[in-house]
Amino acid sequence: MSQVLTRIRTFDFAVNAFCQIADDALDMARASEHRWQRGSPLGPLDGIPISIKDNVAVAGMATRYGSRTTPTHPAQNDSPCVARLRDAGAICFGKTTLPEYAHKIVTDSPLTGVTRNPWRLDRTPGGSSGGAAAAVALGMAPVAIGTDGGGSIRIPAAFTGTFGFKPSFGRVPHAPRGPFALLSHVGPITRCAEDAARIMTVISHPDSRDWYALPFDHSDYEQGLRCQPLSGGIRVACSPTLGLQVDIEPGVHDAVMRVKEVFCKMGALVRRADPPGVARCNAVHATLWPACCSQLSSGMADGGALLDPSLQAYAQAGHDVSREALLGALVERGELGGAVNAFFEQHDILICPVYPCVAMPLAELPKGHTLFPHFTAWCNQLGLPAASVYAGMTDSGLPIGVQIVGARHADALVLWASHVFEQAFGRAPLPELVSRLDEAGPGGSSP
C-alpha cells in the first residue's frame, strides 16, 4: 500500500486521476498484513489496493460524482461491489475522477478539473472512468472499479492500454442505481484479463439492494480462464465498422485485423459479419441517455443550474423526449435484443472497434464534449458483456484497444477470449511517463 501511495505522489500531479485518498489506507494494509502473518487471509484479494470511481459509494468517503451539487459528508454504507471487495480483504483506498455524473466520454468536471492521459498529457484518457484507467496505466492502482453506461469502462481502457471489462447487465450488483439505472454497469479496469477475472469472481456475489441483479451463478471466472469453454472451436465474427457509416482511423482498423489474425492462428472459425440493429440501438441510446440526464437534473432544487454545460445540454434535450418516444425506445430495444440474441446463436464472440480513433487531443475536443460512443453504447442497451483488449500502438505511440463482445450472460467466455488473446499478443508496455517521473521522484517537475 505504501508503494501505491508513493506512486500517486509521484504521478498524480501530472494526470489528476484521484480526487480522494482514504485516511485509513495504511491501517487497512497493516490489518491485512497481520491476517497473512497469522495464516488467515480473507481470500486472494486480501491486501490488494483497489481504487473506486467517485460515483460508487465507499463508507467513510464522500461520493461526489464529480459535481459541486453533491454533499461533502462521507457515505454511511458501501455500495455492493465495495462491500464484496472488503469482505475479501481488498483495500478500497481512494476515489478516482470522472466527468460530472459520468455523463460523457472524456474526463473533466467543474469539481476536479481535467484528467489527462498518461501516454500523452495533452490527450484525454477517455471517460467516464478516465481517472480509473489513468491510475491503472501508471501503476497507481493495480485494480480500479469503474462504471459503464455507454462505453465508460471500455473507452478509457482503449485509450490507456489497460484492460476494461463491462459485465452483463446485472451481473455485478449496483446500488443506488439512480437515474441511469437501466444502463449502468459496474466492472474492473486492470492490467490484464486474469486480474479482471479474479475481481469479477468477488464482485459478482449477490446483494439484495439491486433489484436488477442477475441470480448468483457461483462462477469462478479466474478458474474459467484455464478451461476451453466450447467444444469444436470458437466461432468469431469480425466487424470493423459494425455496419455503421462511421469513419475509423486506419490504425484502429488495422488493430481489429490483428486481433482477427490472432484468433485465426489459434484455430478459431472467423468470418466477417455485422450484428443486426446497431444503428437502431444507437438511436435508442440517443433517446434514453438525455432522458436519464433530464431525470437527474429535474430532481435538483435549482434545476441543475450548477451542472456542467454539456450535462445541462443533455438534460435540456431530455426534457423534449415525450413519454411516447421513451416507451417506443424501450419497446424497440427489446426487439433489437432478440435479433442480436439470434446473431450470437451463430457466433460465440464478436471483435470490433472500441472507438473510431485513439485518444484525442484535449485542445481539439468539440465544445461541450458531447461525443457519441458509436461502437460501445449498443452493448449497454442490450446488456451484453464486452471487453477492451490492448491491440497495439499507433506510429505516434498511442495505445489502441479492440472490443470483444459476447452474448448476454456470456461473461466467462468474453474473459476467456480476452485472456487467450493477451497470452498470444501480449500486454501494453508502461507509458514513457513512468520512467521519466520515476527519475524525477515524488513531486518532480511536470514534463
HELIX and SHEET records of a PDB file:
HELIX    1   1 SER A    2  VAL A   15  1                                  14    
HELIX    2   2 ALA A   25  GLN A   37  1                                  13    
HELIX    3   3 PRO A   80  ASP A   87  1                                   8    
HELIX    4   4 GLU A  100  ALA A  102  5                                   3    
HELIX    5   5 GLY A  130  ALA A  137  1                                   8    
HELIX    6   6 ARG A  154  THR A  160  1                                   7    
HELIX    7   7 GLY A  178  PHE A  180  5                                   3    
HELIX    8   8 ALA A  193  ILE A  203  1                                  11    
HELIX    9   9 TYR A  221  GLY A  224  1                                   4    
HELIX   10  10 PRO A  250  LYS A  265  1                                  16    
HELIX   11  11 VAL A  278  SER A  298  1                                  21    
HELIX   12  12 PRO A  309  HIS A  319  1                                  11    
HELIX   13  13 ARG A  323  GLN A  346  1                                  24    
HELIX   14  14 LEU A  362  GLU A  364  5                                   3    
HELIX   15  15 ALA A  377  LEU A  382  1                                   6    
HELIX   16  16 ASP A  411  PHE A  425  1                                  15    
HELIX   17  17 GLU A  432  ALA A  440  1                                   9    
SHEET    1   A11 PHE A  18  ILE A  21  0                                        
SHEET    2   A11 ILE A  91  THR A  96 -1                                        
SHEET    3   A11 PRO A  49  LYS A  53  1                                        
SHEET    4   A11 VAL A 143  ASP A 148  1                                        
SHEET    5   A11 HIS A 185  THR A 190 -1                                        
SHEET    6   A11 PHE A 163  LYS A 166 -1                                        
SHEET    7   A11 ALA A 386  MET A 393 -1                                        
SHEET    8   A11 PRO A 399  GLY A 406 -1                                        
SHEET    9   A11 ILE A 349  PRO A 353 -1                                        
SHEET   10   A11 ARG A 235  CYS A 238  1                                        
SHEET   11   A11 LEU A 269  ARG A 272  1                                        
SHEET    1   B 2 ASP A 108  SER A 109  0                                        
SHEET    2   B 2 GLY A 113  VAL A 114 -1                                        
END                                                                             
